[in-house]
Amino acid sequence: MIHVSSIARSSLKGLVKSFHLDLLRPLRQWLSQLHIETPNRAHKVATLIPAQCPFERDLVFFGRVVSHIPPLCKLNPLYNELVELRFRALCYLADECGEDISAYI
């Protein structure tokens, strides 16, 4: 029987933690590098990506809040990239096109 010392065990854990496989990295990079170059694309992005999570709810029973469902969008592994893309689209519309973006907020 082979006994593994605590030093070897801790270094093995560090090796496993450093080997992190991110399968969504190509999609994250594509979303981060996507350029908003036309007003039509900016309008589509701003329309398709919601301003706030549509799943967050308070469960009310007889006028009292019984439970709260947290925003499940934050469990989406691409959440930050999608919010950033929406922000870039709104900035393009406001800064480059001079449009009023209050309808998207």
N, C-alpha and C positions, 0 to 999 in steps of 0.2 A: 504494500500500500504506500502510495506516495503522499507525503504531507507537503502542502504548499504553505510557505511562510506568509506572514501578514504583509511583509514588504513586497513579495512577489504578487500577492493577491491585489494589493492596492495599485501596483504598476499595471497589472492586467486590466483593472477597472478603468484606469486612465487611458489605456490604449483603446479599449472598447468605446469610451466616450469620445475620443478624438476621431474615430472612424464613424462619422455621421453621414449617412446616405440621404441626400435630399433629392427625392424623385421629382419634385415640382420646381426645381431650380431653373430649368430651361423656360418653363412657362412664366415664372416670376421675372426672369430677365427680359423676356419678350414683352411682358406688360410694362415693365419699367422703361424699356427703350422705345415703346410705341410713341410716335410723334403725332401730335394733333396739328394737322396742317390745313384743314379746311373747316369752315363753319358748319358744314353739314355733318362731318364726323364728330365735331365737338358737341353738337346738339344731340346726336344719337347716343354718345357716351353719357352725357349728362342726364338723358332721359332713361336709359337702361339701368344705370347704377343708382339706386335710391340714396337719398340724403341721410336717411336714418334706417336702422334695422326695422323691417316691417313685422318682425316676430315678437318683439318685446311687448308684453301685456301684463296688466294687473287683473287677476281673477277676483271679481266682485260678487259677493253673495249677500243679498238683502242690504245693499248699501255699504258693506264693509269689505275691505280688501282682505281676501282669504289667503292669497298666494301671489307671487310675482314670478313670471317667466322671464328669465334674463335674456339679453340680446344674443341670440344664437349665431348671428352673423360673425361674431368675433371668434367662433370656432372654425370658421372658414379659413383654410391655410393661405388663401390668396386675398384675404380681407384688406390688408395694408396696401397691397399693390393696386387693388381696385379703387380704394378710396383716394389714393394718390393720383390715379388716372383720371378720376372724376374731377379732382381739384385742378389738375392741369387743363382739362377741357374747359372748366369754368373760368380759369384765369385767361385762357386763350380768347374766349368769347368776350370777356370784360376788357382785357388790355389791347388785344390786337384788332378785334372787330368793333369795340365800343358799344357792345350790346348790354342791355339791362338783364342781369342774371337773377333778379329777385324771384322769378317764377320757378327757378330750380332749387331754391333754398328752403 
